[in-house]
Structure formats: C-alpha cells, structure tokens
Amino acid sequence: MRLNVPRTARRRGFGLIDGLIALVILSFGLLGMSRLQARMVAQATETQSRATAMQFAEELLSLALVDVANAACYTLPQAGVCNSVVAQGQANDWHDRATATLPGSPTAEAALGVDGRMTVTLTWTGRESQDTHSLVAVSDVRP
C-alpha cells in the first residue's frame, strides 16, 4: 500500500542539504584563498628585503666609485691602507645602517680585489621563512 504523500512533502529538506554542501565548498575555497594571501604577503616581505639589500650594495659601490682614491677605506672589515677618516666613517655608517635594516642577524662585507673589483656581500635571514639569503654585488672601481 502506498501512502498518498504530496510531492512537495517528500522533497522537504533537500534544499537545506544543498545549502550545507554549498557552504562547505565555499568554506574550503575561502580557506585556500586566505592561505594564498598569507603566502603572497610572505613573498612580498622577502622581495622587499632583497630590494633593500640591493640598494645598500649599490650605495657602497657608488661611494667607492666616487672616491676611487680611497677605495680601500670602503672595505669591511677594514683591509689595506685608509688615508681618509671621512671615507672610513661613511663605510662604518653604511655598515651600521645595513645591519640595522635587514632582518634577522645580517652580515655586511666588502672586499677590494687586486684587480680593482669591489665585491659587496650582504647576508640576512628571512622574516617569514627563516631561510638565509645572500646578495653579492661586484663592480670595477679602478680609476
């Protein structure tokens, strides 16, 4: 024997199940989007640190290029003979600013080769990833 139940009464509750399924799918999508955004912020932070390190390296190389006669004064740690207190002060100021600005425990070194090439090496630890990053910039500082 079959009960005579109207069709609308048999379908009651399916709309609620459909809504719950849509809500679960939407929740997973929003969770994925929030993780993606967090990764993008972390990458932007790493990129900013890389750009800052490049600016510092270019600054020291520019100082050495402008003052070629005292290029040995811009080596860090100090190597060679430095006859300019001003140049040595600029190099020390640069070192202090670079190590104070870059994240983690940064190091800043500059070496002048016998061929007249200056190499600036900056190393720092990423804020988000805790990975060690390094930037090496080289320029010819001969007159």
Secondary structure, DSSP 8 states (H G I E B T S, - for coil): ------HHHHTTTHHHHHHHHHHHHHHHHHHHHHHHHHHHHHHHHHHHHHHHHHHHHHHHHHHHHHTGGGGGGG-BS--S----HHHHHHHHHHHHHHHHHSSSS-EEEEEE-TTSEEEEEEEEE-TTT--EEEEEEEEE---
